[in-house]
């Protein structure tokens, strides 16, 4: 049942209905009361994203989560060149900045603010390369159980910590979680089919269906799945504390986030402050949408989307601006996350944005179905990036962000081009 979240349409509905539910608790006094317009828009966006899933399910008359088990998934790709490219220019960035942000916070060398670290445009490309390499490292570890691959994955995570890059750390964790779900889905298929045969045929399992050694190995798969989910849970707990530690290290004003974010009396004070960090990050973007949605004057041109697709170096050189008719107003200055809706609302307005979401979901649904049918792992990775963008759509528009567009392109050409040449 958990594997249905690999479907982009279903995941979007779950994510945004969760945001609406959490918002109702009003655990921060900084959050605005929700309006009818904002509530309608969020629910309508869920319908727009889910309609392609519903249409395709009616046409095919089968659940997307069930598929023919692949004999093998081709995860071969020449990633060494990308690794050397990433390593070389990452060293160049350290030399240019003269230190790493984490070392600066610890007092080891000159202080480097995390937003100032990295060469513009190149830094985004390096982040895309890192996420590509992280995805391949984890998938290869799951398939080959090589310690070298999991060590590489851990080193990529360490790089995000050294840069104090919460967004990069979250992106790696989220994408890795969806890769793990794909792997567990493959390995749980045999167990599901075995149970159906036992119920339907009512045979003796040990004598008539499979030899005892195969039965043991099948139930070992189920047991290993439990341990994988346990590791995910432990990883989430560690991520909460890591998120808290990095957030506090970047808080120049000092003080607890529960006081800065004005936690309401109903908030459970026994929870770690990292939980309130996450709650405030999840709900405050919707508060900004509520603050703006009734007053937006859209451009009816994709100016913000084009801006997000343009490298920052080109924007600085040409002096490009979005020329919005309406300036997006924040409820509180330090809560400056706007959800992915901001770009589309400013460009198209509420009703056209819903139509655009429907078209986006159609494309995402096609990629999802390809990830289930194709032997090439690149389609899985592309769908993983889309799922990652949906999860983080609460905070920012990554659908048209140049870093994740670059990641999709790299994943595609690393494998698909080689396959076509063959």
DOVOPA-911038 format. One record per residue (C-alpha): x, y, z. Coordinates in Angstrom, 2 decimals. Layout:
(r (X, Y, Z)) ...
//
This chain:
(r (0.00, 0.00, 0.00)) (r (2.89, 2.38, 0.76)) (r (4.14, 2.10, -2.81)) (r (1.21, 4.14, -4.16)) (r (3.14, 7.30, -3.20)) (r (5.44, 6.55, -6.15)) (r (2.54, 7.85, -8.23)) (r (3.01, 11.65, -8.57)) (r (-0.73, 12.40, -8.60)) (r (-1.40, 10.47, -5.41)) (r (1.67, 11.87, -3.66)) (r (0.64, 15.46, -4.45)) (r (-2.80, 14.92, -2.91)) (r (-1.32, 13.33, 0.22)) (r (1.27, 16.10, 0.65)) (r (-1.09, 19.04, 0.29)) (r (-3.95, 17.55, 2.28)) (r (-1.40, 16.93, 5.04)) (r (-0.37, 20.59, 4.88)) (r (-4.01, 21.67, 5.15)) (r (-4.55, 19.36, 8.13)) (r (-1.43, 20.56, 9.97)) (r (-2.37, 24.17, 9.30)) (r (-5.63, 23.70, 11.19)) (r (-3.71, 23.16, 14.45)) (r (-2.42, 26.77, 14.34)) (r (0.57, 25.89, 16.54)) (r (2.20, 29.22, 15.65)) (r (0.64, 32.60, 16.36)) (r (2.29, 33.91, 13.19)) (r (-0.02, 31.88, 10.93)) (r (-2.99, 33.66, 9.34)) (r (-6.48, 32.13, 9.50)) (r (-7.20, 30.22, 6.31)) (r (-9.58, 31.86, 3.82)) (r (-12.19, 30.27, 1.55)) (r (-10.25, 31.28, -1.57)) (r (-7.01, 29.67, -0.37)) (r (-8.83, 26.53, 0.78)) (r (-10.60, 26.21, -2.59)) (r (-7.36, 26.73, -4.51)) (r (-5.41, 24.06, -2.60)) (r (-8.22, 21.51, -2.92)) (r (-8.68, 22.35, -6.62)) (r (-4.94, 21.91, -7.22)) (r (-5.21, 18.44, -5.67)) (r (-8.01, 17.62, -8.10)) (r (-5.97, 18.94, -11.04)) (r (-3.01, 16.74, -10.13)) (r (-5.12, 13.67, -9.43)) (r (-7.32, 13.73, -12.55)) (r (-4.66, 12.24, -14.90)) (r (-4.15, 9.40, -12.41)) (r (-7.89, 8.78, -12.32)) (r (-8.26, 8.91, -16.12)) (r (-5.41, 6.48, -16.73)) (r (-6.72, 4.08, -14.09)) (r (-10.15, 4.06, -15.76)) (r (-8.60, 3.47, -19.18)) (r (-6.24, 0.69, -18.17)) (r (-8.61, -0.74, -15.49)) (r (-5.68, -1.86, -13.40)) (r (-3.83, -0.36, -10.48)) (r (-0.58, 1.37, -11.38)) (r (1.21, -0.14, -8.41)) (r (0.92, -3.63, -9.90)) (r (3.18, -4.55, -12.79)) (r (5.06, -7.38, -14.36)) (r (8.20, -8.06, -12.36)) (r (11.30, -7.13, -14.31)) (r (14.01, -9.75, -14.58)) (r (16.61, -7.06, -14.05)) (r (16.89, -3.29, -14.09)) (r (19.75, -1.82, -16.07)) (r (21.61, 0.63, -13.81)) (r (24.83, 0.69, -15.80)) (r (26.08, 4.18, -16.63)) (r (29.45, 5.88, -16.92)) (r (29.31, 8.13, -13.87)) (r (33.08, 8.40, -13.34)) (r (33.37, 11.47, -15.57)) (r (30.61, 13.28, -13.65)) (r (32.26, 12.35, -10.35)) (r (35.64, 13.77, -11.45)) (r (33.92, 16.93, -12.75)) (r (32.09, 17.39, -9.43)) (r (35.21, 16.68, -7.34)) (r (37.49, 19.03, -9.29)) (r (35.18, 22.05, -9.26)) (r (34.13, 21.43, -5.64)) (r (37.79, 21.78, -4.68)) (r (37.93, 24.99, -6.77)) (r (34.93, 26.35, -4.82)) (r (36.69, 25.65, -1.51)) (r (39.79, 27.46, -2.74)) (r (37.74, 30.46, -3.89)) (r (35.78, 30.66, -0.61)) (r (38.94, 29.86, 1.45)) (r (36.92, 27.68, 3.82)) (r (33.76, 25.62, 4.30)) (r (30.69, 27.10, 6.08)) (r (30.68, 24.45, 8.84)) (r (34.35, 25.04, 9.68)) (r (33.68, 28.78, 9.80)) (r (30.82, 28.28, 12.30)) (r (33.11, 26.11, 14.46)) (r (35.79, 28.80, 14.39)) (r (38.17, 26.82, 12.20)) (r (39.32, 29.38, 9.67)) (r (37.52, 32.40, 8.18)) (r (33.74, 32.60, 8.46)) (r (31.93, 31.78, 5.20)) (r (28.18, 32.30, 5.07)) (r (26.40, 29.33, 3.48)) (r (24.65, 31.59, 0.95)) (r (28.01, 33.00, -0.21)) (r (29.71, 29.64, -0.71)) (r (30.09, 28.47, -4.30)) (r (30.50, 29.97, -7.76)) (r (27.14, 31.16, -9.19)) (r (25.56, 28.86, -11.80)) (r (28.42, 26.36, -11.50)) (r (27.39, 25.68, -7.92)) (r (23.90, 24.66, -9.03)) (r (25.30, 22.33, -11.68)) (r (27.56, 20.72, -9.08)) (r (24.57, 20.15, -6.80)) (r (22.74, 18.46, -9.70)) (r (25.78, 16.23, -10.32)) (r (26.00, 15.35, -6.63)) (r (22.35, 14.26, -6.52)) (r (22.82, 12.15, -9.67)) (r (25.88, 10.47, -8.15)) (r (24.04, 9.96, -4.85)) (r (21.13, 8.23, -6.62)) (r (23.42, 5.86, -8.50)) (r (25.50, 5.11, -5.39)) (r (22.45, 4.12, -3.36)) (r (20.84, 2.06, -6.13)) (r (24.09, 0.23, -6.83)) (r (24.49, -0.51, -3.13)) (r (20.98, -1.95, -2.95)) (r (21.64, -4.17, -5.96)) (r (25.28, -5.13, -5.37)) (r (25.64, -4.66, -1.58)) (r (29.06, -3.10, -2.11)) (r (30.39, -1.07, 0.84)) (r (32.15, 1.25, -1.59)) (r (28.79, 2.48, -2.93)) (r (27.25, 3.21, 0.49)) (r (30.44, 4.97, 1.60)) (r (30.20, 7.20, -1.46)) (r (26.57, 7.96, -0.62)) (r (27.58, 8.89, 2.94)) (r (30.38, 11.14, 1.65)) (r (27.91, 13.01, -0.56)) (r (25.71, 13.52, 2.51)) (r (28.73, 14.75, 4.48)) (r (29.41, 17.33, 1.78)) (r (25.94, 18.83, 2.35)) (r (26.63, 19.00, 6.09)) (r (29.98, 20.73, 5.51)) (r (28.19, 23.35, 3.40)) (r (25.38, 23.73, 5.99)) (r (23.05, 23.04, 3.08)) (r (19.79, 21.92, 4.63)) (r (18.04, 21.95, 1.26)) (r (20.72, 19.74, -0.31)) (r (20.62, 17.32, 2.65)) (r (16.83, 17.13, 2.48)) (r (16.92, 16.59, -1.29)) (r (19.37, 13.71, -0.94)) (r (17.32, 12.07, 1.82)) (r (14.01, 12.47, 0.00)) (r (15.30, 11.13, -3.31)) (r (17.06, 8.26, -1.54)) (r (13.82, 7.34, 0.24)) (r (11.93, 7.03, -3.07)) (r (14.76, 4.96, -4.58)) (r (14.51, 2.66, -1.57)) (r (10.74, 2.35, -2.09)) (r (11.29, 1.26, -5.70)) (r (13.75, -1.39, -4.51)) (r (11.44, -2.67, -1.76)) (r (8.53, -2.74, -4.20)) (r (10.50, -5.05, -6.51)) (r (11.49, -7.38, -3.71)) (r (8.06, -7.56, -2.10)) (r (6.32, -8.55, -5.35)) (r (7.12, -12.25, -5.01)) (r (5.77, -12.37, -1.45)) (r (2.48, -10.78, -2.51)) (r (2.07, -13.19, -5.43)) (r (2.88, -16.15, -3.16)) (r (0.18, -15.19, -0.66)) (r (-2.39, -14.90, -3.45)) (r (-1.54, -18.39, -4.71)) (r (-1.86, -19.85, -1.23)) (r (-5.31, -18.33, -0.77)) (r (-6.56, -19.24, -4.26)) (r (-5.26, -22.76, -4.63)) (r (-5.22, -23.79, -0.96)) (r (-2.15, -25.96, -1.50)) (r (0.37, -27.06, 1.06)) (r (3.10, -24.43, 0.87)) (r (6.11, -26.52, 1.76)) (r (5.25, -29.50, -0.47)) (r (3.46, -28.26, -3.54)) (r (4.17, -24.60, -4.26)) (r (7.83, -23.94, -3.59)) (r (10.75, -25.72, -1.99)) (r (11.41, -24.85, 1.65)) (r (14.63, -22.99, 0.87)) (r (12.78, -20.67, -1.54)) (r (10.04, -20.09, 1.06)) (r (12.64, -19.17, 3.66)) (r (14.30, -16.73, 1.27)) (r (10.92, -15.17, 0.45)) (r (10.11, -14.51, 4.09)) (r (13.63, -13.19, 4.60)) (r (12.75, -10.54, 2.01)) (r (9.74, -9.54, 4.11)) (r (11.88, -9.36, 7.24)) (r (14.51, -7.28, 5.48)) (r (11.79, -4.87, 4.32)) (r (10.83, -4.31, 7.97)) (r (14.42, -3.45, 8.82)) (r (14.61, -1.06, 5.88)) (r (11.53, 0.79, 7.10)) (r (13.02, 0.86, 10.60)) (r (16.16, 2.43, 9.16)) (r (14.05, 5.03, 7.37)) (r (12.36, 5.92, 10.66)) (r (15.68, 6.20, 12.50)) (r (17.03, 8.27, 9.61)) (r (14.05, 10.62, 9.94)) (r (14.71, 11.10, 13.66)) (r (18.36, 11.85, 12.92)) (r (17.26, 14.27, 10.19)) (r (15.07, 16.15, 12.69)) (r (17.98, 16.69, 15.07)) (r (20.33, 17.54, 12.20)) (r (17.78, 20.03, 10.83)) (r (17.54, 21.56, 14.31)) (r (21.31, 21.81, 14.77)) (r (21.94, 23.39, 11.36)) (r (18.98, 25.75, 11.78)) (r (20.25, 26.96, 15.15)) (r (23.77, 27.41, 13.78)) (r (22.37, 29.67, 11.05)) (r (20.19, 31.67, 13.44)) (r (22.13, 34.89, 13.90)) (r (19.64, 36.33, 16.41)) (r (20.06, 33.49, 18.86)) (r (17.18, 32.24, 20.98)) (r (14.87, 29.28, 20.59)) (r (12.76, 28.87, 17.47)) (r (9.69, 28.28, 19.66)) (r (9.95, 31.87, 20.92)) (r (10.99, 33.39, 17.57)) (r (8.19, 31.51, 15.79)) (r (5.72, 32.38, 18.59)) (r (4.57, 28.87, 19.43)) (r (0.97, 28.83, 20.62)) (r (0.04, 27.52, 24.11)) (r (-1.39, 24.38, 22.47)) (r (2.00, 23.35, 21.04)) (r (3.47, 20.29, 22.90)) (r (6.53, 21.85, 24.57)) (r (8.12, 18.46, 25.31)) (r (8.90, 17.92, 21.62)) (r (12.40, 18.86, 20.36)) (r (12.68, 22.29, 18.78)) (r (13.51, 20.58, 15.46)) (r (9.87, 19.46, 15.24)) (r (8.69, 23.07, 15.54)) (r (11.24, 24.09, 12.89)) (r (9.69, 21.55, 10.52)) (r (6.10, 22.50, 11.46)) (r (6.80, 26.18, 10.86)) (r (8.53, 25.45, 7.56)) (r (5.60, 23.32, 6.38)) (r (2.78, 25.68, 7.36)) (r (4.22, 29.20, 6.96)) (r (4.37, 28.98, 3.12)) (r (0.61, 28.39, 3.02)) (r (0.21, 31.41, 5.30)) (r (2.06, 33.49, 2.69)) (r (-0.28, 32.17, -0.01)) (r (-3.29, 33.17, 2.12)) (r (-1.77, 36.64, 2.51)) (r (-1.48, 37.14, -1.26)) (r (-4.00, 35.08, -3.19)) (r (-6.86, 37.60, -3.03)) (r (-4.71, 40.51, -4.27)) (r (-2.58, 39.01, -7.06)) (r (-2.52, 40.74, -10.43)) (r (-1.00, 38.06, -12.73)) (r (1.32, 38.82, -15.63)) (r (-0.30, 36.17, -17.88)) (r (3.25, 35.55, -19.10)) (r (5.66, 32.92, -17.70)) (r (8.16, 35.54, -16.47)) (r (8.86, 33.93, -13.09)) (r (9.16, 30.48, -14.63)) (r (11.61, 31.72, -17.27)) (r (13.58, 33.45, -14.52)) (r (13.89, 30.21, -12.54)) (r (15.10, 28.42, -15.67)) (r (17.76, 31.05, -16.40)) (r (21.22, 30.64, -14.83)) (r (21.91, 33.27, -12.18)) (r (25.10, 34.41, -13.95)) (r (23.10, 35.32, -17.08)) (r (20.48, 37.13, -15.00)) (r (23.21, 39.21, -13.32)) (r (24.99, 39.98, -16.60)) (r (21.85, 41.00, -18.50)) (r (20.16, 42.61, -15.50)) (r (16.94, 40.68, -16.09)) (r (13.96, 41.17, -13.79)) (r (10.56, 39.52, -13.62)) (r (8.65, 42.87, -13.60)) (r (5.79, 41.52, -11.47)) (r (2.69, 43.71, -11.31)) (r (2.24, 42.61, -7.73)) (r (4.97, 42.13, -5.16)) (r (4.56, 38.94, -3.15)) (r (4.04, 40.07, 0.45)) (r (5.43, 37.96, 3.30)) (r (3.57, 37.61, 6.58)) (r (6.88, 37.60, 8.46)) (r (10.19, 38.49, 6.84)) (r (12.21, 35.55, 8.14)) (r (9.55, 33.07, 6.94)) (r (10.31, 33.74, 3.29)) (r (9.19, 30.45, 1.71)) (r (6.31, 30.80, -0.72)) (r (5.38, 27.32, -2.01)) (r (5.59, 26.48, -5.70)) (r (2.20, 28.15, -6.14)) (r (3.74, 31.64, -5.94)) (r (5.47, 31.45, -9.33)) (r (2.41, 30.10, -11.12)) (r (-0.06, 32.45, -9.42)) (r (2.04, 35.51, -10.27)) (r (2.43, 34.35, -13.87)) (r (-1.01, 32.90, -14.68)) (r (-3.49, 33.65, -11.91)) (r (-5.53, 31.09, -10.03)) (r (-7.66, 29.45, -12.74)) (r (-5.04, 29.18, -15.49)) (r (-2.59, 27.79, -12.91)) (r (-4.99, 24.93, -12.23)) (r (-5.04, 24.11, -15.96)) (r (-1.23, 24.21, -16.06)) (r (-1.11, 21.83, -13.08)) (r (-3.32, 19.38, -14.96)) (r (-0.98, 19.42, -17.98)) (r (2.06, 18.98, -15.72)) (r (0.42, 16.01, -14.03)) (r (-0.27, 14.40, -17.42)) (r (3.45, 14.55, -18.20)) (r (4.40, 13.26, -14.76)) (r (1.96, 10.37, -15.08)) (r (3.52, 9.30, -18.38)) (r (7.00, 9.32, -16.82)) (r (5.71, 7.34, -13.83)) (r (4.23, 4.64, -16.08)) (r (7.47, 4.51, -18.07)) (r (9.39, 3.99, -14.81)) (r (7.28, 0.90, -14.13)) (r (7.63, -0.62, -17.59)) (r (11.14, 0.28, -18.75)) (r (14.24, -1.67, -17.77)) (r (16.30, 1.53, -17.79)) (r (16.76, 2.89, -14.29)) (r (16.98, 6.47, -15.61)) (r (13.17, 6.61, -15.80)) (r (12.97, 5.70, -12.13)) (r (15.47, 8.41, -11.26)) (r (13.53, 10.99, -13.29)) (r (10.32, 10.05, -11.49)) (r (12.21, 10.23, -8.18)) (r (13.20, 13.85, -8.99)) (r (9.55, 14.66, -9.77)) (r (8.40, 13.07, -6.50)) (r (11.09, 15.04, -4.67)) (r (9.81, 18.25, -6.30)) (r (6.27, 17.43, -5.17)) (r (7.34, 16.87, -1.56)) (r (9.23, 20.18, -1.52)) (r (6.50, 22.01, -3.46)) (r (5.36, 23.13, -0.03)) (r (8.38, 25.43, 0.09)) (r (9.54, 26.31, -3.41)) (r (8.98, 25.75, -7.11)) (r (11.51, 23.07, -8.05)) (r (9.46, 21.93, -11.07)) (r (11.06, 24.63, -13.20)) (r (14.24, 25.08, -11.14)) (r (17.37, 24.85, -13.24)) (r (19.21, 22.53, -10.78)) (r (16.57, 19.81, -10.93)) (r (15.93, 20.26, -14.63)) (r (19.69, 19.70, -15.04)) (r (19.50, 16.60, -12.85)) (r (16.73, 15.14, -15.01)) (r (18.70, 15.87, -18.19)) (r (21.86, 14.26, -16.78)) (r (19.95, 11.16, -15.68)) (r (18.33, 10.87, -19.10)) (r (21.47, 11.21, -21.23)) (r (23.66, 9.12, -18.93)) (r (21.71, 6.02, -19.83)) (r (19.11, 6.56, -22.51)) (r (21.53, 7.89, -25.12)) (r (23.81, 4.90, -24.60)) (r (20.84, 2.56, -24.94)) (r (19.70, 4.19, -28.20)) (r (23.20, 3.94, -29.66)) (r (23.25, 0.23, -28.92)) 
//
